[in-house]
């Protein structure tokens, strides 16, 4: 049984959300790595690794995929978890 932690800080919550993305990536056969981008307390992007499942070995890392979804947006610099 998976232990569910109660987030004590906003950072704890965002890390848990990134871990959810990592689990999804792992379940589809990818490396279990996830990322979320946060701006002003809101998650603005999330992704899990797709290196294996999409066959895009050179750039389909969770961090890159999360950043690509906002690349043409006029956001200030978000935090990544």
N, C-alpha and C positions, 0 to 999 in steps of 0.2 A: 504494500500500500504506500502510495506517495504521500510524503508529509507536506502539508500546505503551511507555509509560513505567513504570518501576518506582517505586512510591511510596517516597519517602524519609522521610516523616512520616505520621502518621495523617491530618493535614489533606489531604495530597496524595491519599491514598486516597479520602477522602470527596469531594473535588473531582472525581476521576475518576469516581466513582459518579454524581455530579450530571451530569457530562458525558454519561454513558451515557443518562440520562433525557432529556437535551437531544437526543441523536441520535434516540432513539425518537420524540420529539415532532416533530422535523423530518421524519422519514420518513413520518409520517402527515399531513404538510402544515401542521403548526403551526409557530410560532416556536420555534427551537431553544434553549429554556431549560429547565433542569432544576433540581431541588432535592432535597436529602436532609436529614433531621433526625436528629441524633445525640444520644444521651443515654448517659452512662457508657461511651463507646466503642462503642456499638452503634447501627446505623442502625435507627431506629424508624418511619420513614416516608420515602417517596420519591414523586416525581411529576414529570411533564413538563407543559409548557404544553398546554392543551386549548382555547385561546381560539377557534381556527378550527374544529377537528374536532367540538367539541361545541356550537358556536354560542353559547357562554356568554361573550361578549366582556367583560362587566363584572367577572367574578371568577375565571375559569378559568386564572389564572396559576399556574405551578408551585409557587410559594411558598405560595399560598393553599390549593391542593389538598393539599399535604403537611400543612399545619397542620390542615385540616379532618378528616383521618383520625385525628387524636389529640385533637380538641377536647373530647371528653367523658371523656378519660382523666385520671388523677391523676398525671401526670408532672411532675417539676420542669421548669424551663425548659431545653429542648434547644438545641443549637447548630444553625444552619442553614448549609448549604454549597450 
